Amino acid sequence: SCAPLTPQQRLDLAEARFQTLFEHSAEGIFLAGPDGAYLRVNPALVSIFGYPSAEALMEALSLFNAANQADPSGREDFAETLAASGRSLCHQSQIRRPDGSVAWISESAWKVLDESGNLLYYEGLVQDITQHKRAEDLQHKQAFHDALTGLPNRQLFMDRLEWALRRSQRRAGYRFAVLMLDLDRFKVVNDSLGHQAGDSMLLEVARRLSATLRPMDTVARLGGDEFAVLADDITGALEATRIISRLQEELSRPFSIQGREVFTSASIGVVLKTWGYDRPEHIIRDADTAMYRAKALGKARSEFFDPSMHQAAASLLQTETDLRQAVERGQLRLHYQPIVDIGSGRLQGFEALVRWQHPRRGLIQPGDFIPLAEETGLIGAIGTWVLRTACEQLLRWQRLRPCDPPLWMSVNLSAKQFMSMELVAEIRHILEQTGVPPESLKLEITETKVMENAESASRMLESLKGLGVKISVDDFGTGYSSLAYLQRFPLDSLKIDRSFVSRMCGGEDNAKIVGAIVNLAHNLGLEVVAEGVEQHDQLEHLQTLACRFGQGFLFSRPVPAEEAEALLLSGDVRALFSRP
């Protein structure tokens, strides 16, 4: 058996183990005298601090020397804590190495005292936490910055906005402004050139915005093509206006995307009077409201928020909620306006016009809710209901009053309906379900809708014609009025816009314009309907021009189904428009 170790041998063994640990530890280990001068440093500490040898390190640095500290004041805090409590644990600081590189360290140190409580020396450990800090920084950046542009994201912007709001409450005279920017026509770039082109454009927009603003300002990407700016410490409206002008000027310059010149602008909403707010999200809400106001007024412009906008936005939100319920609760109504054969006086068809029977506001006209329906996506459900209801009503009237040619029904298609991939299948299904002869259904589209994308419009019109329905161009003369598209598209009729009809009796030139449209339509084999006929003189002019069909208040206003049916059963409406 082995003899037990003597006290000296145990001490020697412990010393050897400590020496091994000291030399091979991955952590930096040091001993320092009461004055802070290093007595011993291990190889790991030499490596962490970036010196060629232990001697070089001990000659250049000491425990309380801030020579390698990026922030010398942090070393003072470390020394004060160590002196007061006898230890300083996990003190993080950034150091600069002799080669100029930067590292992060976590340092712990403590006093070693004798039996009387006198300081003998200091011991300590140093860890290189550079990789950990980089990962932490990356995580922070990902949490508070936009992944594509590197700009602050919504969360960081809200933090800075809250800080500005609190500062304005503490400091008299401090002012700031919040700008919400939405790029105009960005969707066109994305849809036509692809998402990669869209991303390139967003990157360049971010660069231009950052370069245009002052160092103290914040620009953030909130998502999509929406950016926000916090204009910090401004003097007032004049300075805010100058900032807006610079931003608009920068964004109006052409962008080079995939070898092409692309143009955009921004609709900007501004909150300048920020002292009445106590929550940053309310400022964002109102800047957003002003931005949508700018977009609605024509884009490429700015609007300053005022409280009436908030009231209008709240009212619009309530209207949207009510409209969703209107579809579900059967509050929509169809009114029907007769279309008359001007020569014979016989009622030949109707135009179906949707109304909203609001429980509190009464009967609402389509101009007051169809744009909202298109914006919110409700137009699909409303459009389907209109088509189905109009076809069901038409079939009833065709059976009630058979005639040759059969009674027809005109139904307007909205822009979003017309470009829907499901439109053809939907109309086919409605025709099959109701049993209405396809040629009795006339679908009305405006010139503008057709010409926004002539290629896809042509394909859609061909598909609709394949169902056997009729196609009419509504409001003819107010849009492109191109002979090329009249020849190219499979059309059946034109509807002359009411603005031309109303001015027919106001001068020879106006009457000639209507005559030219009628002759053009006849030469192309198209039927013509004059819309907005309200006076006997207009009717007589149209009869002279051989315009076959008319529609307007002279014959009848749009009326509910019961009244329209009474007109239908009367056989003709000549009595309604004969001169008194």
C-alpha positions as CSV (number, residue, x, y, z in Angstrom):
1,S,0.0,0.0,0.0
2,C,1.1,3.6,-0.6
3,A,2.2,5.7,2.3
4,P,0.0,8.7,3.0
5,L,1.1,12.1,1.6
6,T,2.9,14.5,3.9
7,P,1.5,18.0,4.3
8,Q,4.3,19.3,2.1
9,Q,3.6,16.8,-0.6
10,R,-0.1,17.7,-0.6
11,L,0.8,21.3,-0.9
12,D,3.2,20.6,-3.8
13,L,0.5,18.5,-5.6
14,A,-2.1,21.3,-5.2
15,E,0.4,23.8,-6.5
16,A,1.1,21.6,-9.6
17,R,-2.6,21.2,-10.3
18,F,-3.2,24.9,-10.0
19,Q,-0.2,25.5,-12.3
20,T,-1.7,23.2,-14.9
21,L,-5.1,24.9,-14.6
22,F,-3.5,28.3,-14.8
23,E,-1.5,27.5,-17.9
24,H,-4.2,25.7,-19.9
25,S,-7.4,27.4,-18.9
26,A,-9.5,28.9,-21.7
27,E,-10.3,31.8,-19.3
28,G,-7.8,34.5,-18.5
29,I,-6.5,34.3,-15.0
30,F,-4.5,37.0,-13.2
31,L,-3.0,37.9,-9.8
32,A,-2.4,41.6,-9.1
33,G,-0.8,43.4,-6.2
34,P,-2.5,45.9,-4.0
35,D,-1.5,48.7,-6.3
36,G,-3.1,46.9,-9.3
37,A,0.1,45.9,-11.0
38,Y,-0.1,42.4,-12.5
39,L,2.0,39.8,-10.7
40,R,1.0,36.8,-12.8
41,V,-1.1,36.4,-16.0
42,N,-1.8,33.2,-17.8
43,P,-1.5,32.6,-21.6
44,A,-5.2,32.8,-22.1
45,L,-5.3,36.4,-20.7
46,V,-2.3,37.3,-22.9
47,S,-4.2,36.0,-25.9
48,I,-7.5,37.7,-25.0
49,F,-5.8,41.1,-24.5
50,G,-3.8,40.6,-27.7
51,Y,-0.2,40.9,-26.5
52,P,2.8,38.9,-27.7
53,S,3.9,37.9,-24.2
54,A,3.0,38.0,-20.6
55,E,5.9,40.5,-20.0
56,A,4.5,42.9,-22.7
57,L,1.1,42.7,-21.1
58,M,2.2,43.4,-17.6
59,E,4.4,46.2,-18.7
60,A,1.6,47.9,-20.6
61,L,-1.4,47.3,-18.4
62,S,-2.5,47.0,-14.8
63,L,-5.8,46.0,-13.1
64,F,-6.9,49.7,-12.7
65,N,-5.2,51.0,-15.9
66,A,-7.8,52.1,-18.5
67,A,-5.4,52.2,-21.4
68,N,-7.1,49.4,-23.3
69,Q,-10.6,50.3,-22.4
70,A,-12.9,51.7,-25.1
71,D,-14.9,53.5,-22.4
72,P,-12.5,54.6,-19.6
73,S,-15.4,55.6,-17.3
74,G,-16.5,52.0,-17.1
75,R,-13.1,51.1,-15.6
76,E,-13.7,53.7,-12.8
77,D,-17.0,52.0,-12.0
78,F,-15.2,48.6,-11.9
79,A,-12.6,49.9,-9.5
80,E,-15.1,51.6,-7.2
81,T,-17.2,48.5,-6.9
82,L,-14.1,46.3,-6.2
83,A,-12.9,48.8,-3.5
84,A,-16.3,49.1,-1.8
85,S,-17.5,45.5,-1.7
86,G,-14.3,43.5,-2.2
87,R,-15.4,42.0,-5.4
88,S,-16.7,43.0,-8.9
89,L,-18.3,40.2,-10.8
90,C,-19.1,39.8,-14.5
91,H,-18.2,43.4,-15.4
92,Q,-18.6,43.7,-19.2
93,S,-16.4,46.1,-21.2
94,Q,-15.1,46.7,-24.7
95,I,-11.3,46.7,-25.1
96,R,-8.9,47.7,-27.9
97,R,-6.0,45.4,-28.6
98,P,-2.6,46.6,-29.7
99,D,-3.4,45.6,-33.3
100,G,-6.4,47.9,-33.3
101,S,-9.0,45.1,-33.1
102,V,-11.9,45.3,-30.6
103,A,-13.1,42.6,-28.2
104,W,-15.7,42.3,-25.5
105,I,-14.7,40.8,-22.1
106,S,-16.5,39.8,-19.0
107,E,-14.2,40.3,-15.9
108,S,-14.5,39.3,-12.3
109,A,-12.0,40.2,-9.6
110,W,-11.9,39.9,-5.8
111,K,-9.7,40.8,-2.9
112,V,-7.5,38.2,-1.1
113,L,-7.0,39.2,2.6
114,D,-4.8,38.0,5.4
115,E,-6.0,36.9,8.8
116,S,-6.1,40.5,10.0
117,G,-8.2,41.6,7.0
118,N,-5.3,43.3,5.3
119,L,-5.2,43.2,1.4
120,L,-2.6,40.8,0.1
121,Y,-3.5,40.8,-3.6
122,Y,-6.3,40.6,-6.2
123,E,-7.3,37.4,-8.1
124,G,-9.5,37.5,-11.2
125,L,-10.9,35.8,-14.2
126,V,-11.5,37.3,-17.7
127,Q,-13.7,35.7,-20.5
128,D,-13.7,36.7,-24.1
129,I,-17.4,37.2,-24.9
130,T,-17.0,38.9,-28.3
131,Q,-18.9,36.1,-30.2
132,H,-21.7,36.2,-27.6
133,K,-22.0,40.0,-28.0
134,R,-22.1,39.7,-31.7
135,A,-24.9,37.2,-31.5
136,E,-26.7,39.4,-29.0
137,D,-26.2,42.4,-31.3
138,L,-27.5,40.4,-34.3
139,Q,-30.5,39.3,-32.3
140,H,-31.2,42.9,-31.3
141,K,-30.8,44.1,-34.8
142,Q,-33.2,41.5,-36.1
143,A,-35.7,42.4,-33.4
144,F,-35.5,46.1,-34.0
145,H,-34.5,46.5,-37.7
146,D,-36.1,45.7,-41.0
147,A,-34.5,42.6,-42.6
148,L,-34.5,44.0,-46.1
149,T,-33.4,47.6,-45.7
150,G,-31.7,47.5,-42.3
151,L,-33.8,50.5,-41.3
152,P,-35.4,50.6,-37.8
153,N,-38.6,48.6,-37.8
154,R,-42.0,49.5,-36.3
155,Q,-41.0,48.4,-32.8
156,L,-37.9,50.5,-32.7
157,F,-39.7,53.5,-34.3
158,M,-42.4,53.3,-31.7
159,D,-39.8,53.3,-28.9
160,R,-38.1,56.4,-30.3
161,L,-41.5,58.1,-30.9
162,E,-42.5,57.4,-27.3
163,W,-39.2,58.9,-26.1
164,A,-39.8,62.0,-28.2
165,L,-43.4,62.2,-26.8
166,R,-42.1,62.0,-23.2
167,R,-39.4,64.6,-23.9
168,S,-42.0,67.0,-25.4
169,Q,-44.0,66.7,-22.2
170,R,-40.9,67.5,-20.0
171,R,-39.2,70.2,-22.1
172,A,-41.1,73.4,-23.2
173,G,-40.4,74.4,-26.8
174,Y,-39.4,70.9,-28.0
175,R,-41.3,69.9,-31.1
176,F,-41.2,67.0,-33.5
177,A,-43.2,65.8,-36.4
178,V,-44.2,62.3,-37.6
179,L,-44.5,61.6,-41.4
180,M,-46.1,58.5,-42.9
181,L,-45.0,57.7,-46.5
182,D,-46.6,55.3,-48.8
183,L,-45.1,54.8,-52.3
184,D,-47.4,55.5,-55.2
185,R,-47.7,52.9,-57.9
186,F,-45.2,50.5,-56.1
187,K,-47.6,47.6,-56.8
188,V,-47.2,48.2,-60.5
189,V,-43.4,47.7,-60.2
190,N,-43.8,44.6,-58.1
191,D,-46.4,43.0,-60.4
192,S,-44.8,43.9,-63.7
193,L,-41.0,43.5,-62.9
194,G,-41.2,41.0,-60.0
195,H,-40.5,41.0,-56.3
196,Q,-36.8,41.2,-56.7
197,A,-37.2,44.5,-58.6
198,G,-39.6,45.6,-55.9
199,D,-37.0,44.8,-53.2
200,S,-34.3,46.7,-55.2
201,M,-36.5,49.7,-55.3
202,L,-37.3,49.6,-51.6
203,L,-33.6,49.4,-50.8
204,E,-32.9,52.5,-53.0
205,V,-35.9,54.4,-51.4
206,A,-34.5,53.5,-47.9
207,R,-31.0,54.9,-49.0
208,R,-32.5,58.1,-50.4
209,L,-34.6,58.8,-47.4
210,S,-31.7,58.2,-45.0
211,A,-29.4,60.4,-47.0
212,T,-32.0,63.2,-47.1
213,L,-32.8,63.4,-43.4
214,R,-30.7,64.9,-40.6
215,P,-28.6,62.7,-38.3
216,M,-31.1,63.2,-35.4
217,D,-34.1,62.1,-37.5
218,T,-35.3,58.5,-37.7
219,V,-36.6,56.8,-40.8
220,A,-38.2,53.4,-40.4
221,R,-39.8,50.8,-42.7
222,L,-43.1,49.7,-41.2
223,G,-43.8,47.1,-43.8
224,G,-44.5,46.7,-47.5
225,D,-43.9,50.1,-49.2
226,E,-44.8,52.1,-46.1
227,F,-42.1,54.2,-44.3
228,A,-42.3,56.5,-41.3
229,V,-40.1,59.5,-40.4
230,L,-39.6,61.0,-37.0
231,A,-38.4,64.6,-37.6
232,D,-36.8,65.4,-34.3
233,D,-36.5,68.8,-32.6
234,I,-38.0,70.9,-35.4
235,T,-38.9,74.6,-35.2
236,G,-42.3,74.3,-36.7
237,A,-44.4,73.9,-39.8
238,L,-42.0,75.6,-42.1
239,E,-39.1,73.2,-41.3
240,A,-41.5,70.2,-41.6
241,T,-42.5,71.5,-45.0
242,R,-38.9,71.8,-46.1
243,I,-38.2,68.2,-45.0
244,I,-41.2,67.0,-46.9
245,S,-40.1,68.9,-50.1
246,R,-36.7,67.3,-49.9
247,L,-38.1,63.9,-49.5
248,Q,-40.5,64.3,-52.4
249,E,-37.8,65.8,-54.6
250,E,-35.5,62.8,-53.9
251,L,-38.2,60.2,-54.6
252,S,-39.3,61.9,-57.8
253,R,-35.9,61.2,-59.4
254,P,-35.9,58.1,-61.7
255,F,-34.9,54.7,-60.2
256,S,-32.7,52.4,-62.2
257,I,-34.2,48.9,-61.7
258,Q,-33.0,46.0,-63.8
259,G,-31.8,48.3,-66.5
260,R,-35.0,50.3,-66.7
261,E,-36.0,53.7,-65.5
262,V,-38.8,53.5,-63.0
263,F,-40.6,56.4,-61.4
264,T,-42.5,56.7,-58.2
265,S,-43.6,59.3,-55.7
266,A,-45.0,59.3,-52.2
267,S,-48.2,60.2,-50.5
268,I,-47.3,61.7,-47.1
269,G,-49.4,62.2,-44.0
270,V,-48.0,64.5,-41.3
271,V,-48.8,65.0,-37.7
272,L,-47.2,68.3,-36.6
273,K,-49.3,69.3,-33.5
274,T,-48.1,66.5,-31.3
275,W,-48.5,68.1,-27.9
276,G,-52.1,66.9,-27.5
277,Y,-51.1,63.2,-27.6
278,D,-50.2,60.9,-24.7
279,R,-49.8,57.6,-26.7
280,P,-47.4,57.1,-29.7
281,E,-49.8,54.7,-31.5
282,H,-52.4,57.5,-31.7
283,I,-49.9,59.7,-33.5
284,I,-49.2,56.9,-36.0
285,R,-52.9,56.4,-36.5
286,D,-53.5,60.0,-37.3
287,A,-50.4,60.3,-39.6
288,D,-51.8,57.2,-41.4
289,T,-55.2,58.8,-41.8
290,A,-53.6,62.0,-43.3
291,M,-51.5,59.8,-45.6
292,Y,-54.6,58.1,-47.0
293,R,-56.2,61.5,-47.4
294,A,-53.2,62.5,-49.5
295,K,-53.5,59.4,-51.6
296,A,-57.2,60.0,-52.1
297,L,-56.6,63.6,-53.3
298,G,-54.3,62.5,-56.1
299,K,-51.1,61.1,-54.7
300,A,-47.6,62.6,-54.9
301,R,-48.6,65.1,-52.2
302,S,-48.7,65.6,-48.4
303,E,-51.5,66.3,-46.0
304,F,-51.3,67.6,-42.4
305,F,-53.6,65.9,-40.0
306,D,-56.5,67.7,-38.4
307,P,-59.1,66.2,-36.1
308,S,-61.9,66.2,-38.7
309,M,-59.9,63.6,-40.6
310,H,-60.1,61.3,-37.5
311,Q,-63.8,61.8,-37.4
312,A,-64.1,61.0,-41.1
313,A,-61.9,57.9,-40.7
314,A,-64.0,56.7,-37.7
315,S,-67.1,57.2,-39.8
316,L,-65.6,55.3,-42.7
317,L,-64.7,52.4,-40.4
318,Q,-68.3,52.3,-39.1
319,T,-69.6,52.4,-42.7
320,E,-67.3,49.4,-43.5
321,T,-68.6,47.4,-40.5
322,D,-72.2,48.3,-41.5
323,L,-71.6,47.3,-45.1
324,R,-70.3,43.9,-44.1
325,Q,-73.5,43.4,-42.1
326,A,-75.6,44.7,-45.0
327,V,-74.5,41.9,-47.2
328,E,-75.1,39.3,-44.5
329,R,-78.5,40.8,-43.4
330,G,-80.0,41.3,-46.8
331,Q,-80.0,45.1,-46.7
332,L,-79.1,45.5,-50.3
333,R,-81.8,46.5,-52.8
334,L,-82.0,46.7,-56.6
335,H,-83.7,49.5,-58.4
336,Y,-84.4,49.3,-62.1
337,Q,-84.2,52.1,-64.7
338,P,-86.1,51.5,-68.0
339,I,-84.2,51.5,-71.3
340,V,-86.6,52.6,-74.0
341,D,-86.8,52.2,-77.8
342,I,-86.9,55.9,-78.7
343,G,-88.7,55.2,-82.0
344,S,-91.5,52.9,-80.9
345,G,-91.7,54.0,-77.3
346,R,-91.6,50.4,-76.1
347,L,-89.7,49.4,-73.0
348,Q,-86.9,47.1,-74.1
349,G,-84.8,46.6,-71.0
350,F,-83.7,47.7,-67.6
351,E,-80.5,48.7,-65.9
352,A,-80.1,47.1,-62.5
353,L,-78.7,49.6,-60.0
354,V,-77.8,48.6,-56.4
355,R,-78.9,50.6,-53.4
356,W,-78.2,50.0,-49.7
357,Q,-81.2,50.2,-47.3
358,H,-79.3,51.3,-44.2
359,P,-81.3,50.8,-40.9
360,R,-80.4,54.3,-39.7
361,R,-79.3,56.4,-42.7
362,G,-82.0,55.3,-45.1
363,L,-81.4,54.5,-48.8
364,I,-77.7,55.0,-49.7
365,Q,-76.7,55.5,-53.4
366,P,-74.0,53.3,-54.9
367,G,-71.5,56.2,-55.2
368,D,-71.4,56.3,-51.4
369,F,-70.5,52.7,-50.8
370,I,-69.3,50.9,-54.0
371,P,-65.8,52.5,-53.8
372,L,-65.5,51.3,-50.2
373,A,-66.7,47.8,-51.2
374,E,-64.0,47.7,-53.9
375,E,-61.3,48.8,-51.4
376,T,-62.4,46.3,-48.7
377,G,-63.0,43.3,-51.0
378,L,-66.7,43.2,-50.3
379,I,-67.4,44.0,-54.0
380,G,-67.2,40.3,-54.8
381,A,-70.1,39.3,-52.6
382,I,-72.1,42.4,-53.6
383,G,-71.5,41.9,-57.3
384,T,-72.5,38.2,-57.1
385,W,-75.7,39.2,-55.3
386,V,-76.5,41.9,-57.9
387,L,-76.0,39.5,-60.8
388,R,-78.1,36.7,-59.3
389,T,-80.9,39.0,-58.2
390,A,-81.1,40.9,-61.5
391,C,-81.2,37.6,-63.5
392,E,-83.9,36.2,-61.2
393,Q,-86.0,39.3,-61.7
394,L,-85.4,39.3,-65.5
395,L,-86.6,35.8,-65.8
396,R,-89.8,36.6,-63.9
397,W,-90.4,39.6,-66.2
398,Q,-89.6,37.7,-69.4
399,R,-92.3,35.2,-68.4
400,L,-94.7,38.0,-67.4
401,R,-94.3,39.8,-70.7
402,P,-92.9,37.7,-73.5
403,C,-91.7,39.8,-76.4
404,D,-89.4,39.6,-79.4
405,P,-86.6,40.5,-78.9
406,P,-86.8,39.4,-75.3
407,L,-86.5,41.9,-72.5
408,W,-82.9,42.4,-71.5
409,M,-81.1,43.4,-68.2
410,S,-78.0,45.6,-68.0
411,V,-75.7,45.1,-65.0
412,N,-72.6,47.1,-64.3
413,L,-69.3,45.3,-63.5
414,S,-66.9,47.0,-61.2
415,A,-63.1,47.1,-62.0
416,K,-62.3,44.4,-59.5
417,Q,-65.2,42.2,-60.6
418,F,-64.1,42.6,-64.3
419,M,-60.5,41.4,-63.5
420,S,-61.6,38.5,-61.2
421,M,-60.4,35.1,-62.3
422,E,-63.7,33.6,-61.1
423,L,-66.0,36.0,-63.0
424,V,-66.7,33.8,-66.0
425,A,-67.4,30.7,-64.0
426,E,-69.6,32.7,-61.7
427,I,-71.7,34.2,-64.5
428,R,-72.0,30.8,-66.1
429,H,-73.3,29.3,-62.9
430,I,-75.8,32.1,-62.4
431,L,-77.1,31.7,-65.9
432,E,-77.5,28.0,-65.5
433,Q,-79.2,28.3,-62.1
434,T,-81.7,31.0,-63.1
435,G,-82.3,29.8,-66.6
436,V,-82.0,33.3,-68.1
437,P,-81.1,33.3,-71.9
438,P,-77.4,34.5,-72.0
439,E,-78.2,37.0,-74.8
440,S,-80.6,38.8,-72.5
441,L,-77.9,39.7,-70.0
442,K,-75.9,42.8,-70.9
443,L,-72.7,43.5,-69.0
444,E,-71.6,47.1,-68.8
445,I,-68.0,48.1,-68.3
446,T,-66.4,51.5,-68.5
447,E,-63.7,52.5,-71.1
448,T,-61.2,53.1,-68.3
449,K,-61.6,49.6,-67.0
450,V,-61.1,48.1,-70.4
451,M,-58.0,50.2,-71.3
452,E,-56.1,49.8,-67.9
453,N,-54.8,46.5,-69.2
454,A,-56.0,46.0,-72.8
455,E,-54.4,42.6,-73.2
456,S,-56.0,40.9,-70.2
457,A,-59.3,42.9,-70.8
458,S,-59.4,41.4,-74.4
459,R,-59.0,37.9,-73.0
460,M,-61.7,38.5,-70.4
461,L,-64.2,39.9,-72.9
462,E,-63.6,37.0,-75.3
463,S,-64.3,34.6,-72.4
464,L,-67.5,36.5,-71.4
465,K,-68.7,36.5,-75.1
466,G,-68.2,32.8,-75.1
467,L,-71.0,32.5,-72.6
468,G,-73.4,34.2,-75.1
469,V,-73.9,37.4,-73.0
470,K,-73.8,40.9,-74.5
471,I,-71.0,43.4,-73.8
472,S,-71.6,47.2,-73.5
473,V,-69.2,50.1,-73.0
474,D,-70.6,52.5,-70.4
475,D,-69.9,56.2,-70.3
476,F,-68.5,56.2,-73.8
477,G,-66.6,59.4,-74.7
478,T,-65.3,60.1,-71.2
479,G,-62.2,57.9,-71.4
480,Y,-59.9,56.7,-74.2
481,S,-62.6,56.7,-76.9
482,S,-60.2,54.8,-79.2
483,L,-61.4,53.5,-82.5
484,A,-58.8,50.7,-82.2
485,Y,-60.3,49.1,-79.1
486,L,-63.9,49.4,-80.6
487,Q,-62.7,47.3,-83.5
488,R,-60.5,45.0,-81.4
489,F,-62.9,44.1,-78.6
490,P,-66.0,41.9,-79.0
491,L,-68.6,44.6,-78.1
492,D,-72.3,44.8,-78.8
493,S,-73.3,48.3,-77.8
494,L,-72.1,51.8,-76.6
495,K,-73.8,53.9,-74.0
496,I,-73.2,57.6,-74.6
497,D,-72.3,59.4,-71.4
498,R,-74.9,61.7,-69.9
499,S,-72.5,64.7,-70.0
500,F,-72.7,64.7,-73.8
501,V,-76.5,64.2,-73.8
502,S,-77.1,67.0,-71.3
503,R,-75.2,69.5,-73.5
504,M,-76.8,68.5,-76.8
505,C,-79.2,71.5,-76.8
506,G,-76.5,73.9,-75.7
507,G,-74.8,74.3,-79.1
508,E,-74.3,72.8,-82.5
509,D,-70.9,71.4,-81.7
510,N,-72.3,69.3,-78.8
511,A,-75.0,67.8,-81.0
512,K,-72.3,67.0,-83.6
513,I,-70.3,65.0,-81.0
514,V,-73.3,62.9,-80.1
515,G,-74.1,62.4,-83.9
516,A,-70.5,61.3,-84.5
517,I,-70.6,58.7,-81.8
518,V,-73.9,57.4,-83.1
519,N,-72.6,57.2,-86.7
520,L,-69.4,55.5,-85.5
521,A,-71.3,52.9,-83.6
522,H,-73.7,52.2,-86.5
523,N,-70.7,51.8,-88.9
524,L,-69.2,49.2,-86.5
525,G,-72.5,47.4,-86.1
526,L,-73.0,48.4,-82.5
527,E,-76.2,49.5,-80.8
528,V,-76.3,52.9,-79.1
529,V,-78.0,53.8,-75.8
530,A,-78.1,57.5,-74.8
531,E,-77.9,57.9,-71.1
532,G,-79.3,60.8,-69.0
533,V,-82.2,61.8,-71.2
534,E,-84.1,64.3,-69.2
535,Q,-85.6,66.8,-71.6
536,H,-87.9,66.6,-74.6
537,D,-85.5,68.6,-76.8
538,Q,-82.8,66.0,-76.1
539,L,-85.1,63.2,-77.0
540,E,-86.0,64.9,-80.3
541,H,-82.4,65.5,-81.2
542,L,-81.6,61.8,-80.5
543,Q,-84.5,60.7,-82.7
544,T,-83.1,62.9,-85.5
545,L,-79.7,61.3,-85.1
546,A,-81.3,57.8,-85.3
547,C,-80.1,56.9,-81.9
548,R,-82.3,53.9,-81.1
549,F,-82.3,53.6,-77.3
550,G,-82.6,56.1,-74.5
551,Q,-82.4,56.0,-70.7
552,G,-83.0,58.8,-68.2
553,F,-85.4,60.6,-65.9
554,L,-87.6,61.7,-68.8
555,F,-88.7,58.1,-69.0
556,S,-88.3,57.1,-65.4
557,R,-86.0,57.3,-62.4
558,P,-84.5,54.0,-61.1
559,V,-87.4,52.5,-59.2
560,P,-88.0,49.4,-57.0
561,A,-89.0,46.1,-58.7
562,E,-92.8,46.6,-58.0
563,E,-92.9,50.0,-59.8
564,A,-90.7,48.8,-62.6
565,E,-93.0,45.9,-63.1
566,A,-96.0,48.3,-63.4
567,L,-94.1,50.2,-66.1
568,L,-93.4,46.9,-67.9
569,L,-97.0,45.8,-67.9
570,S,-98.1,49.2,-69.3
571,G,-96.6,48.0,-72.6
572,D,-94.8,51.2,-73.5
573,V,-93.7,54.5,-71.9
574,R,-94.6,56.9,-74.7
575,A,-97.1,58.6,-72.5
576,L,-94.3,59.4,-70.0
577,F,-92.3,61.4,-72.5
578,S,-94.8,62.9,-74.9
579,R,-94.9,66.7,-74.7
580,P,-97.6,68.1,-72.5
